[in-house]
């Protein structure tokens, strides 16, 4: 481990800084990014690279569908709807996504 800390610590610092390029570099060092962290990355992409937002949102949705083993089609549809609303109604969309995430205890 370097003086900068673990790869995950570097990723978290980059995520907390809100610097998308640094987040992408740090994420590349990780074997996986937790779904909750991936949603924060989606928010950064929405703000800093909006042309790539749909792709990032679809990637997050696919992971949610696979990792939230108790999720139903209605849950995945609700998550897709919230992700579609995220660019224009962030507060309500994030509240919906958080409820879904917590309801299914995604690790």
C-alpha positions in Angstrom: 0.0 0.0 0.0 1.3 3.4 -0.9 1.2 6.6 1.3 -2.0 7.5 -0.6 -3.8 4.5 1.0 -5.6 1.6 -0.5 -7.2 1.7 -3.9 -10.6 2.0 -2.3 -9.5 4.9 -0.1 -8.2 6.7 -3.2 -11.5 6.0 -5.0 -13.5 7.3 -2.0 -11.4 10.5 -1.9 -11.9 11.0 -5.6 -15.6 10.4 -5.3 -15.9 12.8 -2.3 -13.9 15.4 -4.3 -16.4 15.2 -7.2 -13.7 15.0 -9.8 -15.0 12.6 -12.4 -11.7 11.9 -14.2 -10.0 11.0 -10.9 -13.0 8.8 -10.0 -12.7 6.9 -13.2 -8.9 6.4 -12.7 -9.4 5.3 -9.1 -12.3 3.0 -10.0 -10.2 1.3 -12.7 -7.9 0.0 -9.8 -10.8 -1.7 -8.0 -12.0 -5.2 -8.7 -15.6 -3.9 -8.4 -17.4 -0.7 -7.4 -20.2 -1.1 -4.9 -23.7 -0.4 -6.3 -24.2 2.5 -3.9 -20.9 4.1 -5.0 -21.8 3.4 -8.6 -24.9 5.5 -8.2 -22.8 8.4 -6.9 -20.6 8.0 -10.0 -23.8 8.2 -12.1 -24.6 11.6 -10.4 -21.1 12.8 -11.3 -21.5 11.7 -14.9 -24.9 13.4 -15.0 -23.3 16.6 -14.0 -19.9 16.4 -15.8 -20.4 14.2 -18.8 -24.2 14.3 -19.5 -23.7 12.6 -23.0 -22.6 9.5 -21.1 -25.4 9.6 -18.5 -27.8 7.2 -20.2 -25.0 4.6 -20.6 -24.0 4.9 -16.9 -27.6 4.7 -15.8 -28.3 1.6 -17.9 -25.2 0.0 -16.4 -26.3 0.8 -12.9 -29.8 -0.5 -13.7 -28.5 -3.8 -15.0 -26.4 -4.3 -11.9 -29.4 -3.5 -9.7 -31.5 -6.1 -11.5 -28.7 -8.7 -11.0 -27.6 -7.8 -7.5 -30.9 -7.1 -5.8 -32.0 -10.7 -5.8 -35.4 -10.0 -4.4 -36.2 -7.3 -6.9 -39.2 -7.7 -9.0 -39.9 -6.4 -12.5 -41.9 -3.6 -10.9 -38.8 -2.7 -8.8 -36.5 -2.6 -11.8 -39.1 -0.6 -13.7 -39.3 1.8 -10.7 -35.5 2.1 -10.7 -35.5 2.8 -14.4 -38.1 5.5 -14.0 -36.1 7.1 -11.1 -32.9 7.0 -13.2 -34.8 8.7 -16.1 -36.0 11.4 -13.7 -32.6 11.9 -12.1 -31.3 14.6 -14.4 -34.3 16.9 -13.8 -35.7 15.8 -10.4 -32.7 14.6 -8.5 -34.1 14.9 -5.0 -37.2 12.7 -5.6 -35.4 10.3 -7.9 -32.6 9.7 -5.4 -35.2 9.1 -2.7 -36.9 6.5 -4.8 -33.6 4.8 -5.6 -32.5 4.8 -2.0 -35.8 3.2 -1.0 -35.3 0.5 -3.6 -31.7 0.0 -2.6 -32.5 -0.3 1.1 -35.6 -2.5 0.5 -33.4 -5.1 -1.2 -30.3 -4.8 0.9 -27.9 -4.8 -2.0 -24.3 -5.3 -0.9 
